[in-house]
Amino acid sequence: MTLTPAGRSGPIVGTTRAATLVLRRFWPLARPDRATLAAATLLLVLAAAADTVAVRMFSDIVDGAVSDGSLNAYWGPAALWLATAVAGGVATFAGSYLTARAAENFLLRLRDQAFGHLQRLSPDFFAHHPLGDLVSRLTGDIEVIEELVSSGVVQVLASVTTVLFFAGAAFFIRWDLALAILVLLPLLLIATRRFSARIRTLSQSERETNGTISTVVEEGIANVALIQAYGTERREADRLHLEGRRWLHARLAQTRLAALYAPLTDLFETIGILAVLGVGAWEISAHRLTIGGLVGFATYLGFLYGPLHRLGDLMLSVTAARAAGDRLSEILDAVPAVADHPAALTGPARSGLVEFDRVVFGYPGAEGPSLRGVSLRAEPGRLLLVTGPSGAGKSTLARLLLRFYDPHAGRITLDGADLRDISLAALRTSVTLLPQETAVLDGTVADNIAYGSPGAPPAAIRAAARAVGADEFICRLPQGYLTPLGHRGPQLSGGQRQRIAFARAVLRGAPVLVLDEPTTGLDAASVAALAPALRSLARGRTTIVITHDLALAPMADRIAVLDRGTVIEHGTHAQLLAAGGLYRRLFQGGGQGTAPSPWRSAVEDTARHAQPERAGAR
């Protein structure tokens, strides 16, 4: 849903249409605070009424006490003026506070909704939207929308009421003079139209450039090791500088327009007041207007331009809100690739039997399918290893099993139920994925192990670490399990990060475990050390290891070889070696040759020790 209205129209009609589109899209999130917003509006209206009365008291004091020199005419209006000022101050404070509270609640709801929806979108969406730009949309763009939808609504209602109060009071004093002064109002509208058209373009450019800057910064921080290793610090700094200058030009252009708009409207106000004073002096000399009346009229006029100024600013802010609304709507309107249907099963899997039945799947925009009629069976208590050349479709199996996507043909079942008939929450509780890039979060070791099991007791966390051989090195860390790891755990080796991920999976206890390239980035010694941890992790559950590195192949109960999206070989390690097909070439290739190596010996020893356990599991 785009928020940008088509066609051209006058300043009021065009701005009103744009504001209506933004409000129609985002106002429902402000409804829970409608009572608060109504109270804030009422309080600000009372504050405007108090200002109206205060000006009248000032006018009475000028005519009574100042002109006549009578203190008796001073005390009554002065006391009423003071009481009115106190009441107006309290109303202004309370109204402003309630407006701010409603605004923050709106920001919280909108950010939660946008972020929650973002979490349900498929990987394709993130492939086409840089992370930094998405962060910008969930921060700056949301704040721009709030300035119109919640606090903006209050400001419009309060300003309009204030204009009516002050204009009505000015008309009450001298209607003909007030009518003549209001002729200047069209000039203000013309100026607003001229400025809003230009600001609309600049706002869109500024928001997009802001997102690009966030992307450059995020990429520079995330890839700092690569940047330093390749000596490209200057290039990245220049890249940020270039985007920063683009943002600077757009921002300064906005500032110039805003800075020009304010004195221009002040000039209209000054012209109006000078006209009032000139005509008022003529009227006083003709005894048709008192000095107090002239002072009151001029004060009302001065106060009148304040809320008109705010309304003009709000008209300009509509353009920025429209640009931000379009950018945020792109997230909210994106349709998740998968969704639950109303009758979806909500219970977790029991045994963990996984079957791929003639599955066909192709990524959006790809030239052809990644999987072509794949059939596989992964049984509880057994380890299935899926291998093949790069691009064969191995990792696609994991994405389909977690329902990041649904197959185009065929079906995938868990304990006999089609994954499309299982709720996403139940499915992802039943399947634990260890992705290719080991995730280490900014928290303690214990926090990382318990990430998928909130509320896990320390004893359970330590037992999970012991099960995968991680307890020993964790206890050597400065604060043991309470050691902060920081972003990506830079003080840990690749094998240590992998064992923490294994411990996280053990603690979660899901019946199905999927490991996507678990040995990526590890040397031979680390792979050999991980073999016992993997055996412990796989015990009693369905385990699928997706890898092109066949170091762990001797441990597998069954091996499936994929090539160009099709299973071309299937069997045990020994059977596939004897067959002399692609698997044998893969196992003997990759620089390992056919000679025994330390990591192969260690893994094969682990596999032999695991045989009695597998026999019992069968």
N, C-alpha and C positions, 0 to 999 in steps of 0.2 A: 504494500500500500504506500504510494507516494503521497507526501503531504503538500507538494508544490502545486498550487492552483494554476490552471491553464488560462491563457488569455491575458489581456491587459484591462485594467479598470482604474477608476479614480482612487485617490489615496485612502479614503475611508472604506470604500467597498472592497478594494484589494486587500487592505490590511485586515479588515474584519473577516474576509473569507479565509485568509491564511491563519489567523488566530483561531477561527472556528475549526479548521482542519486539525490543528495541533491539539486544541482542547478536546475535540471529539475522540482523538486517539488516546490521550493520556489522562483526561479528567477522571475516568473511573478509579484511578489509583489515589486520587485526592478525596474521594467520597467518604472514606472512613473518618476524615477530619473535617467534614463539612460543618459540624456544629462549632468546632474551634474556629474555622474560617469565618463563619457567620458572626460569632462573638467578636472576633478581631475586627471585622468590618464595622459592626455596630459601635465598638469602642472608638475606632478612628473617626466614625461619623460624629460621635459625641464630642470628640476632641475638636473637630471642625466647627461644630455648633458652639463650643466654648470659645473658640477664637472669634467667631462672629459676634458673640455677646461682648467679649473683651474689647473689640474695636468700638462697639457702640458705647461702652463705658468710657473709653478713652475720648470719644467725641463729646460725650456729655461733660466730662471733666474740663475739656478745652472750652466749651461754650459756657459752662457754669462757673467753675472755680477760676480758671485762668483769665477768661475774658472779663468777668465781673470782679475778680480778686476776692472771692468769698470762700473761706474755709468751710463754711457750713454746706456749701454745694460740693465740697470735695470729698468728705469722709464717706458718705453713702456710696457714691459710684466707685470710690477707691476700694472699699471693703468688698463690694460685689465683684470688682475686677480681680482682686486678689483671690477670692474664693473660686472664681471662674478659672483663673490661671492654674490653681492647684488641681481642680477637678480635671481640666484639660490635660495637665501633665501626667496625672495618674492614668487617664484614659489612653493617652499616647503610649505610655510605657507598657501598659497591659496589652493594648492592641498590637504593638510591635512584637512583644514577646510571644503572644499567641500565634502571630503570623509566622515568626521564625520557627516555632515548634511544629506547626503544620507543614512548613516547608521542609524541615529536616525529616519528618516522617514520610513525606512524599518522596524525597530523595532516597530514603532507605528502601521503600517499597519498589520504586522504579529500578534501582540498582539491583535489588534482589531478583526481580522478575527478569531483567535482561540477562543477568549472570546465570540464573537458573536455566533460562531457555538456551543460552549459549552452551551450557554443559551437555545439552541433549542433541546438539547438532553433530552431523557426521564429520569425519576428518576432512572431506572435500571442502567444506566451508572454510576451515582454518587454512587449508592449502592456498586459498584464493584471497585471504585477508590477513595481512601481517599482524603479528601479536601486538606490536606497539600501537597500531591504529585501533585495534579492538579495545585496548586499555584506554585510549583517548576517548572513545565513544562511551565507555562505561564511567568516565569521570567528568571531563569537561563538558561533553555534549549533554549529559544528564543535568548538570547544573544550569546550563543555558535554558533547557526546557522548563526546569522548575521555576526560573525567574518569571516565566509567563503563566504557567499553569496554576500554581498555588499562590505564592505571594503576589504574582502579577494580577490575579483576579481580585485580590483584596485591594491592591493599589488602584486598580481601575475603578472599582466601586467607591472607594473612599475619595478618590480624586474627583470623580464625577459629582458626588454629593457635595464635596467642598466647593466645587465650581458653582453648583446651584445655590448653595448658601450665600457665598460672597457676591455672586451676580444678582441674586434676589435682593440682598441688602443694598447693593449699589443702585439697583432700579428703584428701591423704596426711597432712597434719598433723592435721586434725580434720574427719572427714567429716560428723559430725552438725552441727557449727557451720557448715560450708560450705553444707550443704543448707538450713539455716535462712536464711542470708543470701541465697541465690539465689532465695528467695521474692520478693525485690524486683524480679526481672527482668521479670515480667509488667507491673509498673508502667511500666517503661521502654518496653515494647512498646506499651502503651496510649497513652502520651504520643506515641510516634512515629507511631501511626496518626492521632491527632488532628491533629498538625502536618502530616503528609504530604498529607492531603486538602486543606488550605487552601493549602499551598505549591504544589500541582499547578496550581491556578487562577491563582495569582499568577505562577508561572513562565511560563505561556502568555501572560498579559497583558504581562509584562515583556519577553519576547522579541519580541512583536509591536510593542510601543511602541518598543523599541530599533530595530527595522527602520524604523519611521516616522520616527524622528529622523534616521537615516542618509539617508533619502529627502529630507527637508526640507533637510538640509545640502548634499547633492549638488546638488539643484535650485538652491539659493541661490548656490552657487559657480559652477555651469555657466551660470546666467543673470544673473550680476552686472551685466552691461552693461544688460540690459533693466530690472532692478530699479532701478538708479541713474537710468536715463533716465526712468522713470515715477515716481520718487520714492517707491517702496514699501518702502524699507529698514525702516521701523518696522513695517509690516505683516508682512514676512517674519520680523523679529525676534520679534514677538508670536506668530507661528505656531510658531516653534521653541520659544519659551518655554512655550506651551501644551502642546506634545507633551512637552517636558522635564518639566513638572510632572506629567503623566500617568505618565511613567517614574519620576519621583521618588516618587510615592505608591506605585506598585507595588514599587519597590525598597526603600523604607522599610518597607513591610508585610512584605516578605521578611526584612529585617534584624531587625525586631521579633520575628518568629517564631523566627529563628535565635538571636537574643540571648536569648530566653526559653527556648528548648529547652536551650541549654548550661547555664545555672544550675539548671534543673529537674533535669537528669540529675546535675549536681554535687551537688544536694541529696540525691538518692537515694544517691549514693556516700557522702556524709557520714553519712547515717543508718546505712548499712551499717557504716561504720568505727566509729562510736560504739557501735553494737550489739556489734561484735566486741570493742572495748575493754572494754565493760561486762561482757559474758559472760566475756571472757578474764581480767579481774581476779578474777571469782568462781572461775574454774577454777584460777588460780594459787594463790589462798588455800586451795583444796582440794587443792593439789599434783598436779593432773591435767594441768597445762600449765606449761611453762617460760616465762621471760620472752622468751628467744630465739624459742621457738615462737610466742608471741603476736605479737612484732614481725614475724616472717616471715609469719605468717598475715595480719596487717593489711597488710603490704607487698604480698603477693600479691593481696589484695583491691583495694588501691589501683591496682595495675598492671592488674588485670582490667577495671576500669571504663574505662580508657583505650581499649583496642581495642573494647570495647562501644560507647563513645562514637563511635568512628570508623565502626563498622558502622551506628549510627543515622544518622550524617551521610550515609553512602552511601545508606541507604534514602531519605533526603530528596532526595538528588541524583538518584535515579532519576526522580523526577517532573519535574525540570528537563530531564534527558536525554530523557525521553519527549516533552516539548513541542518540544525542539530537533530530535529525530528526526523528528517529524511534519512540521516545516517544511522540513527538508532532504530528506526523502523526496518532498515535492511536486516538488522539482527533479529528483531522480533517477528518479522514476516518470513524469515527463513524456515522452511519446513524440515523437521528432523527426518532423516532417512528411514528410521524405524519408529514404531510407536506401539503401545499396548492396545489390544482390543478389549472391549468391556468384559468379556468372559475369560480373560487370561488367567492361567493358573498362578497362584501366589505362593504355593509351598515350595521349599527348596528340594533339590534332587536328593534321592536316597542312596542309590548305588553308584551313579555316575557313568552309566553306559552311554557312550557317544557314538553316533553313526552318521556318516555323510552318505546320502543316497542319491547318486547320479546328479551331483550339484554342478550347476552352471552359473558363472558369475563374471561380469565385466564391470570395471570402474567407469563412472560417468566420464564421457569424453574420450575414453580409450578406443583404440582402433579395433580391438577384438577382445574376446573374453579372456580373463585370467585363469579361469577354471573351466574345463570342458568335461562334464560328466564324471566328476570325481566321486568315487565310492570308497569309504574307509570305515573301519570299526576300531574303536578304542575301548578296551574292557577294564573294569575295575580291578585294581591290584596289579595291572600290567603296564609296561612302558612302551608306547608307540613312538618311534623316531621317524620323522618325516624329513627327507633330504632331497636334494636335486640341485641343478645349476641355478645361478642367480636369475631371477625373473621367472622361475618355474611356477610360482603361485603359492609358495610355502606359507609366507606370512599372511596371505589372504585367508587361509584356513582359520587362523587365529581371529582375524577380524570378523569373519562370519560366525564363528562359534560364540563370540561375545555380542553378536548382533549389532556391530557397528553398521553393518549392511545386512540385507536379506538376499538370499540367492535369487537369481532370475528364473531358475528351473531346478527341479529336484527339491530335496528337503534335508534338514539336519535335525536329528532327534536327540533328546536327552532323557534317558530312562523311558524311551518309547514315545515321548511327547514331542511334537514338532516345536522347535524353538519359537515359532510365531504364535504358538498357543500358550507360552509361558511369559509371565510378566518380566519386564527388564530387571526389576529389583530382585525377583526370585532367581532369574538366570545368573545374574552377576554375583549373587551370593553363593551360587553353586559352583561357579567357575572362577578360579584364580589365575590371572595372567601375569607372568613375569616378562615384561617387554624387553626388547633388545637393549634399550638404554636403561640401565639400572637407575631407578629413581631414589635419590637420597634427598630428603626434605630438610628445610631449615628448622631443626629441632634437635633434641637429644637422641642418643642411640635408642633408648627405650621408646621415645615417641615414634621413631621410624619403624621399629619392629611392630608396635601396636597400632600402626596407621589404619589397617583394615579391621582392627578389633578394638574399638574404643572402649575404655573402661577395663581393659585386661589387667589383672593384678601383676605386680612385679614378679612373683614366683612363676606365673605362666609365661611371662616374657623371657625370663632367664631359661626356663625349660625349653622353649622354642629355640633359643640361641644354642643351647647345649646340643640339641638334636641335630643341628647342622654344623657343629664344630666351630661356632662363632664365639662361644663364651670365653675361651682362653684369651683371644686377642682383645676382646671388649674389656676384660678385667685389667688389661695392661694399659688401657687408655687413661689419661689423667684423672678423670672422674668416673671411670667405669661406665655403667649404663646411663649415667646422667651427664656424660660428656656431650657438649653441643657440637654438632657436626657441621653447621653452616650450610651454605648453598652448595649442593652436590658433594658434600663430604670430601674436601680436597686432601685432608690428612689421611684418608683411607686408600689402600691399594684397590685395584680392580677386583681382585678376589675377595677382599674384605667387604666391599660394597655388595658384591653378589651374594655373600653369605648372609648379610643383613636382609637382603631381599628374600632369600630362602627362609630365614627365620620368620619373616613377616607372613610368608605363605603358610608355614607350619602352624603358626598361631591362628591364622584365619580358619584353617581346617576345612576348606571346601573340598567336596568329593572329586572335583575335576581340577587338574593342574595343567596349565599350558605354559611352556617355556619357549620363548622366541629368541633364538640365537643366544643361549646362555653363556657361551664361551667367548663371545666377541670381545676382543681386546685383551684376552688373557694369554699368558705364556704357557708353555708346556707344564711347568711345575704347578702353576695355579690350577690348570685344568685337572691334573692328577689329584690335587688336594681337594677339588670340588666334588670328585666322584663319590666319595663316601657320603658327603652332605646331600648330594642328589639322590642317592639310594635311600637315605633316611627320609628325605622329603617326599619321595614317590611311594613310600610304603603305605599300602592300604588304600590307595586312591588311583583313579584313572589319570595317567600322566602322558602328555603329548609333548615331545621335544621336537621343535622345529629348528633345523640347523643345516648349514652347508659344511660345518666342521664335524668330521666323523670321529672325533676323539672319544665321544661317548657312545658310539655305535655298539661296541661289544656288550654294553649294559642292557640294550634294548631287547624286549621280548619279540617285537615285530618291527620291521622297517618297511616304509613305503617310499618309493622313489618317484618324484614328480619330474616331468619334463614337458614344458610348453602347456602347462595346465592339465596334464593327464597323468594318472598313475600308470607307469609303465613296468614297474617291478614291485613285488610285495613278498616278504618272507622274513626268515631269520637272517642274522648276520652271516652265519656259515652258509646258508642256502644261497644267498645272493652273491657271496664271494665265489662259490662254486659255479654259479650260473655264467660268470664271466661277462656280464652286461655292463650297463652304465654304472651301477653301484660299485662294481669292482674297480672300474677306472677312476671313479671319484675317491674311493678309499685309498687307492695306491697313488693318487696324484696329489696335487697341492703342495709339492715339495717334500712330502713325507717318504715317498718311495715305498718299497715293499719290506724294507728291513724293520725289525722291531725297534721301537723307540721307548724311552722311559715313560712317557705319558701313556702310550698304548699298553705297556706292561701293567702299569698301575690300574688303569681302567679295567683291563681284562681280569686282573686279580679281584677287583671289586665286583665285577660281573659274576665270577665263579663263586664268590662268597655269598652272592645274592641268590643263587639258584635254589637252595633249600627254602628260602622265604617265598620265592615265586611259586614253587611247587605247592607249598602250603596254601598260598593264596588261591591257586587254581582249585 
